Amino acid sequence: MEMIKKVIGLIDDRKGLDIRALDVRGISPITDYLVLASAETVKQTKALADHLMKEMKLEKASVCRHLDGYDNGEWIILDYFDFIIHLFTPQKRELYDLDHLYGGANIIKHHD
């Protein structure tokens, strides 16, 4: 849970928007937590992804195991095994609507 709060803070530091963390343990077979965030532009989603990968690597315990969508930048997925980070442009976030896909998930509270 501490790592999720760190991720939220890192996204917030770089002006990520509408940050939401979901506890999907028992709901998703592939991860324990999802962190969703939006950015106003593709350039900003890429900057968020770069910042997250750099800072998480410094943690040494957290290495991105898989990165997808970076070239296009409209929906970037960073897979850290126990948690997956999704960075979207507003249009892609609305289109794929992951916020509601896991309806039974608990929302992890954080300070805005």
N, C-alpha and C positions, 0 to 999 in steps of 0.2 A: 504494500500500500504506500510505503514511503516513496518508492520509485515512481508511482503514478502521480503523486503530488509534486515530485520533482519535474516530471514531464509537463504537467500542467503549468508549473511556474516558468519553465523554459519557453513554452509556447506563449504564455502571457507576456513575458519579457520582450518578445519580438512582435508584439501587437497582433497575435492570433485572435480570431474572433469566434464567438459562440462555442467556447471550449466546453466539452461534455465528456465525462469519464463514466463508463458503464462497467459494473461488475457482472460479468456474464458466466461466472463459474456455475456449472450445472446446467447452463443453457447452450453454450457453445462448446463443441468438442475440440476446437482448435486453439483456444486461448482462455485466459482467466479475465482479462480486462481489455476494453476498447477505449481508446482516447480519440475523440473526434474534434476537429477544429477546422475553421474556415480561414481563408485569406482572400483579400480583395483581388489579387492578381496572380497569374502563374509565377511571375517573378518572386512574389512573396511566399507562395507555397514552397518553391525551391529554396528560398532563403531560410524558411522555417525548418525544412528537412535537413539542410546543411548544418544549421545551428544545433539541432537535436542530435544528429549523428556525431558531431564534434564533441559536444558536451557529455553525451552518454558514453562515448568511448573513454573519456577521462575518468569515468566511474570505474572502468576496468571490468566490472562485473556485468556490464550491459553493452553487448555488441549487437548491432543490427544484423540479424541472420538473413534477412531478405529485404530488398528494396525494389519496389515496382511502381511504375508510373512517373518516374522522375523526368524522363525525356519530354513527355507531353506536359506534365506539371498540373493538370487539372484535378487529378486525384492521385495523390502519392501515398503509398502504403509502406510503413516501416515496421517490420516484424521483429519483435524482441522476444519471441516465443511465449513468455508469460503474459505479455501485453502486445497489442498491435495499435499503432498510431495511424490514423487516417487524416490526411490533410487535403482539403477540398477548396476549389473555387466555389462561390455561392451557388452557381448554376448546377454544378455536378453534385453538390451536397443535397440540393433540393431534388434533383432527378433520382438519385439512388436511395435517399431517405433512410440511411442506416440508423438514424436516431430512433426510428420507430420499428425497425426490423426486429430488435430484441426487446419486445414489449414487456417481458417479465423481469428485465434486468434492473438491478438497483443502481440508482444514480449516485455517484460518489460526490459528496459535497466538497466544494472548495470556495475560497473567497475570490470574488471578482475584483 
